[in-house]
Amino acid sequence: MGFLLLSWLANIVSLAVADWLFGGVHIGHWWPLLLGAAVLGIANTIVRPILTILTLPLVILTLGLGMLAINVCMLALAEWIAPNFSIDGFWTYVGATIVVWIVNYVLHGLFGLRGKEAPRTSFAA
């Protein structure tokens, strides 16, 4: 539970930093920020691994640059679902994605979460 909460907090901070740095990133108030961070976390946990496997040849051919496109898609999904959260323009998406990645990387290192996965729960008794 602590891992998920700290990851969500890292997403909140990273989206807030992207909103602060880029004039083209518009996050209304706290609610869109919280929802956008939750959607981004869920998308990174569920959708991103699937897209990574499906686009693996592209990721290999572009020497990993295809992962940037996948991360832009994850941010676009969060923007699409969360109300009062919008990003203007392709380059703003790319810049915001890079900022979100850097801030998340730093915060996961500070929280001691880098290299760890969410704990698996077992339903067996």
N, C-alpha and C positions, 0 to 999 in steps of 0.2 A: 504494500500500500504506500509506503514511504517513497519507493522508486517512482511510482506513477504520479504522486503528488509533486515531487521535485521536478520531474520531467515536464509536468503541466506548468509549473511555476517558471521553468526555463523558457517554455514556449511563450508564456505571457510576457516575460521580460523581453524576449527577442522580437516579438511583434510590436511591443511598445517602442523599442529602439528603432525599428524600421519605420514606424509611424513618425517618430521624431526626426529621423534623418531625411526622409524623402517626402517632398511636398505632394507627390502623387499617390501616397498611401494614406487613405482616410479611414480611420477607425473611430466611430461615433463616440461612444462612452465606454464604461467598464463592461457592460453586458456583451457587446460585440467582441471586445478583446478577450473576455473569458471564453465565449463560445468559439471564436476563431482559434484560440489556442487549443481547446479541446478537440475540435475537428482536425486541426493540424496534427495533433498527437495520435489520434485514431487513424488518420490517413497514413501517417508515417509507419504505424504499427501493422496495418492490415493491407492497404492498397499498394504502398511503395514496394514491398518485397515481391508482390505479384508482377507489378510493372517492370521491376528490375529483371526478373526471370524472363519475361516476355520480350524485353528489349536487350537482352544480354549481347547478341551479336553487334548491335548498334553501339552499346557501351564499350565493347572491346575495340571496334573499329575507330571510335572517336577518342580512344585512350582515356575513358572515364568522363569525357565531357557530356556524354549522354545522360549521366546522373544529374547534371545541372538541369537538363530539360525535365527529368522526372521530378526533381524538387520544385521546379516552377509549377508543374502540374499539381503537386500537393498543396502549394500555396494558393493556386487558383481555385482548387476545390474548397479550401477553407474560406476563401473570399466569396465563392458562389453560395455557400450554405449560410454563413453568418450574416445577419442583417446589419445594415449600416457599416459595412466593411467593404471598401472598394480600393482597387489599385488601377491607376491610369497608365496605360502604355506598356509596351513590351519590355523596354529597358528598365522601367521602374520595377517590373516583375523580377527581372534578372538581378538587379541591384538589391532589392528587398530579400530575394532568396539567398543571396550571398551573405547579407547582413544577418539574417535569421540563422543561417548555418554557423557563421563565426560566433555569434553570441551564444547559441546552443552549445557549441563545442567548448567554449570557455566555461560556461556555467556547469556543464556536465563534469568538466575537470575539477572545478571548485567543489562541487557537491560529491565528488567521488563516484560518479555514475558512469564515467567513460569506460567502454568495454564491457559493461554489464547489460544484461537483458532484464526485462520485467520478470519477476518471479512467477513460475508456473504453479498453478494450484491443482491439486489432485482431488478428484471427487471420490476416489476409492477410500473405503474405511480401513 
